[in-house]
Structures are given as structure tokens and as C-alpha cells.
């Protein structure tokens, strides 16, 4: 059986304060939902990564970064590409991240995935259609 591998999945940059070498919960949730994910662990690394991969679909930014204020990271990312959607993940009761387009309080995987699906409706529909086709074409698995 031949598969068509022309589908391009949305790719998101996650900026998280987890330590390099650990696996972020956000990354696991997004990869399980069939999104491609690149992870940066600091504000400067996020900016450098985005310069290297300007075709990224969107950015999921931990608003509680320790090294650089969230608003400054968002400003630098928007300076590279002004139309990039930035989703900030806030701690409960924290102030919103200036420069972010979307704000999610706390980390609820369902809310994050719903927002990412809203940002990428065509790609999400294609991913779901491909998953359904694979399920139909591989009975008993």
C-alpha cells in the first residue's frame, strides 16, 4: 500500500522554561495531536530559533519565563514576522503577556488544542481526515 506523504503539518515553536533534555507536557500534547514542535528554553533561544525557522506556524509562549519578560520576547518575535500568532500560557491570576495575540490561563490541554485548531483549520481538517483514512485502511489494528 502506498501512502501520500505530501501533507505538511503545522509547526509550532514552544517557548518553555523546562530544562533542556526534559520533555515538556505542552510538547507531548501537541505532538500527540499531530503538530510538529520545536522547543526553545529561553527568550534568546526562542528568537534565534525563529530566525532559523521563519516558516513556523505559531508560537506557544510560557508567560512566566525567568530570563526575559514575556512582552519583550513577544516584541522580538513580532519584529521578525509581524503576522506570527503568539499564544501565551499564564499562571492563574498573572498579568497578560503584552504582544501575545491569545492568552490561556493555566495549562489546559483541551483549551490549547482548541485554540491551535482554530489557528490552523485547514491543516487540522487534513490531519483528522488522514487519521480517519488510516483507521479505515488498517482494520484490526
N, CA, C and O of each residue as an XYZ file, in Angstrom:
564
protein
N       0.846     -1.169      0.000
C       0.000      0.000      0.000
C       0.895      1.236      0.000
O       1.836      1.322      0.789
N       0.606      2.189     -0.877
C       1.366      3.430     -0.946
C       0.643      4.520     -0.180
O      -0.585      4.598     -0.193
N       1.421      5.360      0.489
C       0.849      6.488      1.217
C       1.291      7.782      0.561
O       2.416      7.895      0.074
N       0.406      8.739      0.554
C       0.736     10.063      0.059
C       1.367     10.834      1.212
O       0.704     11.102      2.214
N       2.626     11.189      1.082
C       3.332     11.870      2.168
C       3.491     13.361      1.902
O       4.437     13.979      2.391
N       2.589     13.936      1.146
C       2.697     15.347      0.818
C       2.095     16.252      1.883
O       2.248     17.471      1.801
N       1.426     15.704      2.865
C       0.800     16.525      3.887
C       1.877     17.231      4.714
O       2.833     16.606      5.173
N       1.710     18.513      4.892
C       2.611     19.285      5.731
C       1.852     19.662      6.995
O       0.826     20.340      6.941
N       2.367     19.216      8.120
C       1.702     19.505      9.388
C       2.139     20.872      9.902
O       3.272     21.291      9.669
N       1.244     21.567     10.601
C       1.624     22.840     11.208
C       2.769     22.629     12.198
O       2.833     21.613     12.891
N       3.659     23.597     12.249
C       4.808     23.521     13.147
C       4.764     24.702     14.115
O       4.685     25.859     13.701
N       4.816     24.394     15.393
C       4.768     25.424     16.422
C       6.069     25.449     17.209
O       6.681     24.414     17.474
N       6.471     26.651     17.573
C       7.606     26.840     18.463
C       7.060     26.971     19.879
O       6.257     27.861     20.158
N       7.489     26.093     20.763
C       7.110     26.178     22.173
C       8.276     26.821     22.913
O       9.416     26.369     22.813
N       7.977     27.872     23.650
C       8.987     28.519     24.476
C       8.617     28.195     25.913
O       7.649     28.726     26.459
N       9.399     27.319     26.511
C       9.056     26.792     27.823
C      10.238     26.947     28.756
O      11.384     27.004     28.310
N       9.970     27.015     30.023
C      11.060     27.164     30.980
C      11.519     25.829     31.543
O      12.291     25.791     32.501
N      11.056     24.745     30.962
C      11.567     23.428     31.354
C      13.049     23.376     30.998
O      13.525     24.173     30.189
N      13.759     22.463     31.586
C      15.176     22.354     31.310
C      15.405     21.562     30.030
O      14.672     20.613     29.750
N      16.427     21.946     29.241
C      16.752     21.150     28.056
C      16.976     19.691     28.454
O      17.571     19.401     29.492
N      16.504     18.810     27.636
C      16.637     17.388     27.925
C      15.408     16.798     28.592
O      15.253     15.577     28.631
N      14.529     17.648     29.119
C      13.277     17.156     29.675
C      12.199     17.272     28.606
O      12.365     18.002     27.629
N      11.119     16.568     28.788
C      10.032     16.612     27.811
C       8.896     17.446     28.386
O       8.333     17.118     29.431
N       8.575     18.509     27.701
C       7.505     19.407     28.117
C       6.150     18.739     27.914
O       5.927     18.053     26.916
N       5.250     18.947     28.868
C       3.887     18.437     28.730
C       3.225     19.048     27.503
O       2.523     18.357     26.765
N       3.445     20.342     27.283
C       2.872     21.004     26.107
C       3.347     20.328     24.821
O       2.560     20.084     23.906
N       4.634     20.032     24.768
C       5.200     19.378     23.582
C       4.535     18.020     23.352
O       4.159     17.697     22.225
N       4.390     17.235     24.405
C       3.755     15.918     24.272
C       2.318     16.036     23.778
O       1.896     15.296     22.889
N       1.572     16.969     24.359
C       0.172     17.159     23.965
C       0.088     17.548     22.494
O      -0.727     17.006     21.748
N       0.928     18.484     22.083
C       0.864     18.965     20.701
C       1.339     17.911     19.707
O       0.747     17.763     18.638
N       2.392     17.182     20.040
C       2.863     16.132     19.135
C       1.852     14.998     19.033
O       1.675     14.424     17.958
N       1.195     14.670     20.126
C       0.154     13.643     20.092
C      -0.990     14.060     19.177
O      -1.630     13.216     18.549
N      -1.244     15.363     19.103
C      -2.291     15.894     18.223
C      -1.787     16.071     16.789
O      -2.479     16.661     15.959
N      -0.592     15.566     16.496
C      -0.010     15.544     15.149
C       0.543     16.886     14.684
O       0.662     17.115     13.480
N       0.883     17.777     15.613
C       1.572     19.012     15.248
C       3.071     18.770     15.352
O       3.524     18.014     16.211
N       3.838     19.408     14.482
C       5.283     19.401     14.626
C       5.647     20.459     15.656
O       5.021     21.518     15.711
N       6.651     20.178     16.466
C       7.011     21.075     17.557
C       8.524     21.257     17.610
O       9.289     20.297     17.520
N       8.928     22.505     17.757
C      10.314     22.860     18.048
C      10.277     23.532     19.416
O       9.383     24.333     19.687
N      11.236     23.216     20.275
C      11.216     23.764     21.629
C      12.415     24.666     21.865
O      13.541     24.342     21.486
N      12.154     25.808     22.499
C      13.206     26.705     22.979
C      13.019     26.835     24.486
O      11.895     26.776     24.986
N      14.119     27.012     25.203
C      14.062     27.023     26.662
C      14.382     28.386     27.273
O      14.529     28.504     28.490
N      14.490     29.409     26.432
C      14.742     30.762     26.929
C      14.264     31.753     25.872
O      14.035     31.387     24.720
N      14.119     33.007     26.280
C      13.729     34.042     25.331
C      14.723     34.188     24.191
O      14.318     34.173     23.029
N      16.029     34.332     24.488
C      17.004     34.455     23.401
C      17.023     33.236     22.470
O      17.163     33.384     21.256
N      16.883     32.042     23.037
C      16.851     30.837     22.195
C      15.614     30.837     21.302
O      15.678     30.390     20.158
N      14.489     31.334     21.813
C      13.265     31.409     21.006
C      13.463     32.329     19.812
O      13.078     31.992     18.692
N      14.059     33.484     20.048
C      14.295     34.444     18.964
C      15.248     33.841     17.938
O      14.998     33.928     16.735
N      16.332     33.234     18.399
C      17.298     32.612     17.485
C      16.644     31.487     16.675
O      16.854     31.387     15.467
N      15.863     30.656     17.334
C      15.193     29.544     16.646
C      14.227     30.064     15.598
O      14.164     29.524     14.493
N      13.477     31.099     15.927
C      12.513     31.663     14.980
C      13.227     32.297     13.790
O      12.719     32.250     12.670
N      14.393     32.886     14.018
C      15.188     33.415     12.901
C      15.627     32.283     11.980
O      15.684     32.460     10.763
N      15.937     31.125     12.551
C      16.376     29.969     11.766
C      15.223     29.275     11.044
O      15.419     28.685      9.981
N      14.019     29.346     11.619
C      12.833     28.676     11.075
C      11.671     29.664     10.967
O      10.695     29.540     11.706
N      11.757     30.647     10.057
C      10.710     31.682      9.976
C       9.369     31.170      9.462
O       8.373     31.889      9.536
N       9.319     29.950      8.944
C       8.069     29.388      8.439
C       7.211     28.754      9.512
O       6.185     28.147      9.204
N       7.610     28.881     10.763
C       6.838     28.325     11.871
C       5.416     28.864     11.813
O       5.201     30.032     11.491
N       4.451     28.015     12.124
C       3.029     28.363     12.053
C       2.603     29.296     13.178
O       1.817     30.217     12.954
N       3.111     29.068     14.382
C       2.733     29.871     15.537
C       3.651     29.583     16.703
O       4.485     28.679     16.655
N       3.481     30.373     17.757
C       4.349     30.262     18.925
C       3.497     30.106     20.179
O       2.528     30.838     20.382
N       3.873     29.140     21.018
C       3.238     28.944     22.320
C       4.285     29.345     23.352
O       5.321     28.696     23.497
N       3.991     30.425     24.064
C       4.978     31.070     24.925
C       4.565     30.987     26.390
O       3.476     31.424     26.762
N       5.432     30.429     27.210
C       5.205     30.424     28.650
C       5.393     31.859     29.131
O       6.490     32.406     29.018
N       4.351     32.469     29.661
C       4.417     33.870     30.077
C       5.272     34.065     31.322
O       5.599     35.199     31.674
N       5.632     32.991     31.984
C       6.423     33.081     33.214
C       7.900     32.764     32.982
O       8.553     32.178     33.845
N       8.424     33.148     31.824
C       9.842     32.918     31.552
C      10.674     33.681     32.575
O      10.320     34.790     32.974
N      11.762     33.088     32.989
C      12.583     33.705     34.032
C      13.653     34.634     33.467
O      14.060     35.583     34.138
N      14.110     34.377     32.254
C      15.263     35.113     31.742
C      14.908     36.427     31.048
O      15.676     37.387     31.108
N      13.759     36.472     30.396
C      13.357     37.643     29.628
C      11.862     37.851     29.824
O      11.101     36.886     29.759
N      11.420     39.086     30.062
C       9.978     39.318     30.200
C       9.217     38.867     28.952
O       9.681     39.045     27.826
N       8.062     38.290     29.171
C       7.241     37.761     28.084
C       6.987     38.809     27.000
O       7.100     38.516     25.809
N       6.646     40.026     27.413
C       6.369     41.081     26.443
C       7.557     41.388     25.561
O       7.392     41.688     24.379
N       8.754     41.318     26.119
C       9.968     41.577     25.336
C      10.207     40.453     24.330
O      10.568     40.713     23.182
N      10.009     39.216     24.754
C      10.165     38.083     23.832
C       9.147     38.208     22.695
O       9.497     38.033     21.527
N       7.896     38.508     23.032
C       6.854     38.662     22.007
C       7.208     39.787     21.041
O       7.020     39.647     19.832
N       7.719     40.901     21.564
C       8.092     42.031     20.709
C       9.192     41.625     19.724
O       9.120     41.952     18.540
N      10.200     40.917     20.212
C      11.299     40.487     19.352
C      10.823     39.493     18.292
O      11.262     39.549     17.143
N       9.931     38.587     18.678
C       9.403     37.613     17.716
C       8.564     38.308     16.648
O       8.665     37.974     15.468
N       7.737     39.272     17.051
C       6.900     40.016     16.098
C       7.757     40.886     15.179
O       7.350     41.174     14.054
N       8.942     41.309     15.643
C       9.847     42.089     14.798
C      10.382     41.235     13.647
O      10.695     41.752     12.575
N      10.482     39.944     13.876
C      10.939     39.029     12.821
C       9.823     38.785     11.821
O      10.045     38.824     10.610
N       8.627     38.534     12.324
C       7.464     38.303     11.451
C       6.213     38.773     12.179
O       5.737     38.114     13.104
N       5.693     39.899     11.764
C       4.604     40.554     12.498
C       3.304     39.753     12.514
O       2.478     39.946     13.405
N       3.109     38.862     11.548
C       1.845     38.118     11.480
C       1.868     36.793     12.242
O       0.896     36.039     12.193
N       2.956     36.503     12.938
C       3.043     35.230     13.652
C       2.090     35.240     14.853
O       2.177     36.136     15.692
N       1.184     34.261     14.949
C       0.307     34.221     16.120
C       1.075     33.719     17.348
O       1.763     32.699     17.301
N       0.937     34.459     18.435
C       1.596     34.090     19.687
C       0.524     33.799     20.731
O      -0.347     34.626     21.003
N       0.611     32.605     21.307
C      -0.283     32.181     22.384
C       0.533     32.201     23.668
O       1.563     31.532     23.758
N       0.087     32.956     24.656
C       0.801     32.943     25.938
C       0.024     32.090     26.938
O      -1.202     32.155     27.024
N       0.774     31.295     27.683
C       0.207     30.467     28.742
C       0.535     31.164     30.062
O       1.703     31.338     30.411
N      -0.507     31.559     30.788
C      -0.345     32.338     32.012
C      -0.607     31.489     33.243
O      -1.421     30.566     33.215
N       0.080     31.806     34.307
C      -0.274     31.227     35.606
C      -1.584     31.865     36.049
O      -1.855     33.012     35.692
N      -2.401     31.154     36.815
C      -3.655     31.753     37.285
C      -3.398     33.078     38.007
O      -2.559     33.154     38.905
N      -4.125     34.110     37.607
C      -4.009     35.421     38.224
C      -2.873     36.283     37.706
O      -2.748     37.438     38.114
N      -2.040     35.753     36.818
C      -0.915     36.526     36.285
C      -1.407     37.539     35.256
O      -2.487     37.394     34.683
N      -0.590     38.568     35.036
C      -0.926     39.571     34.033
C      -0.719     38.988     32.641
O       0.126     38.119     32.428
N      -1.519     39.496     31.694
C      -1.385     39.029     30.320
C      -0.050     39.478     29.740
O       0.515     40.493     30.148
N       0.427     38.720     28.805
C       1.698     38.988     28.146
C       1.486     40.028     27.047
O       0.791     39.750     26.069
N       2.072     41.223     27.187
C       1.931     42.218     26.122
C       2.533     41.685     24.821
O       3.622     41.111     24.821
N       1.834     41.875     23.744
C       2.330     41.426     22.449
C       1.810     40.069     22.021
O       1.881     39.722     20.842
N       1.288     39.294     22.963
C       0.709     37.994     22.598
C      -0.687     38.215     22.034
O      -1.412     39.108     22.475
N      -1.053     37.406     21.067
C      -2.359     37.533     20.418
C      -3.457     36.792     21.173
O      -4.624     37.179     21.122
N      -3.081     35.732     21.867
C      -4.038     34.895     22.589
C      -3.460     34.601     23.966
O      -2.248     34.460     24.125
N      -4.334     34.509     24.952
C      -3.903     34.259     26.326
C      -4.727     33.110     26.901
O      -5.957     33.139     26.875
N      -4.037     32.108     27.415
C      -4.700     30.999     28.096
C      -4.226     30.992     29.534
O      -3.023     30.954     29.794
N      -5.163     31.030     30.472
C      -4.785     30.995     31.869
C      -4.596     29.545     32.292
O      -5.482     28.708     32.123
N      -3.440     29.277     32.835
C      -3.057     27.952     33.258
C      -2.877     27.062     32.025
O      -2.988     27.530     30.892
N      -2.604     25.798     32.253
C      -2.381     24.911     31.119
C      -3.457     23.847     31.082
O      -3.419     22.875     31.837
N      -4.406     24.042     30.206
C      -5.451     23.059     29.962
C      -5.235     22.546     28.542
O      -5.459     23.288     27.585
N      -4.805     21.296     28.382
C      -4.517     20.780     27.047
C      -5.674     20.948     26.065
O      -5.446     21.248     24.893
N      -6.907     20.760     26.524
C      -8.057     20.881     25.619
C      -8.197     22.304     25.102
O      -8.485     22.511     23.923
N      -7.994     23.293     25.977
C      -8.082     24.691     25.540
C      -6.983     25.019     24.543
O      -7.229     25.681     23.535
N      -5.772     24.556     24.822
C      -4.655     24.819     23.916
C      -4.913     24.194     22.552
O      -4.745     24.859     21.529
N      -5.316     22.932     22.520
C      -5.564     22.269     21.238
C      -6.715     22.918     20.484
O      -6.654     23.042     19.261
N      -7.757     23.331     21.183
C      -8.876     24.014     20.523
C      -8.402     25.310     19.878
O      -8.816     25.639     18.766
N      -7.542     26.041     20.564
C      -7.024     27.286     20.002
C      -6.120     27.015     18.805
O      -6.211     27.718     17.798
N      -5.256     26.019     18.894
C      -4.378     25.690     17.767
C      -5.191     25.230     16.561
O      -4.849     25.555     15.423
N      -6.259     24.480     16.800
C      -7.134     24.057     15.701
C      -7.811     25.255     15.063
O      -8.005     25.286     13.847
N      -8.172     26.242     15.871
C      -8.776     27.472     15.353
C      -7.775     28.247     14.490
O      -8.149     28.853     13.486
N      -6.501     28.220     14.890
C      -5.466     28.928     14.137
C      -5.106     28.220     12.835
O      -4.623     28.853     11.897
N      -5.339     26.907     12.775
C      -4.951     26.117     11.598
C      -6.102     25.227     11.143
O      -5.953     24.005     11.130
N      -7.246     25.801     10.768
C      -8.418     24.967     10.476
C      -8.227     24.030      9.285
O      -8.654     22.877      9.347
N      -7.605     24.485      8.217
C      -7.434     23.620      7.039
C      -6.477     22.474      7.329
O      -6.743     21.324      6.980
N      -5.362     22.800      7.972
C      -4.380     21.771      8.292
C      -4.939     20.765      9.294
O      -4.693     19.563      9.185
N      -5.692     21.267     10.268
C      -6.303     20.384     11.261
C      -7.291     19.436     10.600
O      -7.320     18.247     10.920
N      -8.097     19.949      9.683
C      -9.055     19.100      8.969
C      -8.321     18.033      8.160
O      -8.768     16.889      8.086
N      -7.198     18.407      7.556
C      -6.420     17.448      6.773
C      -5.825     16.364      7.677
O      -5.817     15.188      7.313
N      -5.334     16.754      8.839
C      -4.789     15.779      9.792
C      -5.876     14.801     10.225
O      -5.654     13.591     10.243
N      -7.053     15.324     10.573
C      -8.159     14.461     11.001
C      -8.602     13.525      9.884
O      -8.870     12.349     10.129
N      -8.681     14.037      8.661
C      -9.081     13.203      7.524
C      -8.062     12.089      7.293
O      -8.433     10.951      7.009
N      -6.788     12.418      7.415
C      -5.745     11.407      7.222
C      -5.827     10.339      8.314
O      -5.686      9.151      8.028
N      -6.051     10.752      9.555
C      -6.186      9.800     10.658
C      -7.364      8.856     10.422
O      -7.251      7.650     10.638
N      -8.491      9.408      9.981
C      -9.677      8.591      9.718
C      -9.417      7.618      8.578
O      -9.847      6.466      8.633
N      -8.716      8.076      7.542
C      -8.398      7.202      6.411
C      -7.484      6.061      6.865
O      -7.686      4.911      6.475
N      -6.492      6.374      7.679
C      -5.593      5.332      8.179
C      -6.350      4.303      9.016
O      -6.076      3.106      8.930
N      -7.298      4.768      9.823
C      -8.104      3.844     10.628
C      -8.949      2.934      9.743
O      -9.082      1.743     10.026
N      -9.520      3.489      8.673
C     -10.340      2.681      7.753
C      -9.482      1.687      6.976
O      -9.895      0.552      6.739
N      -8.272      2.125      6.579
C      -7.416      1.297      5.737
C      -6.631      0.238      6.508
O      -6.030     -0.648      5.900
N      -6.631      0.318      7.828
C      -5.888     -0.655      8.629
C      -6.818     -1.293      9.659
O      -6.695     -1.027     10.854
N      -7.742     -2.130      9.202
C      -8.689     -2.760     10.132
C      -7.965     -3.706     11.088
O      -6.965     -4.336     10.744
N      -8.502     -3.777     12.284
C      -7.977     -4.707     13.271
C      -6.716     -4.248     13.969
O      -6.128     -5.005     14.740
N      -6.288     -3.022     13.714
C      -5.067     -2.532     14.369
C      -5.434     -1.644     15.509
O      -4.554     -1.125     16.196
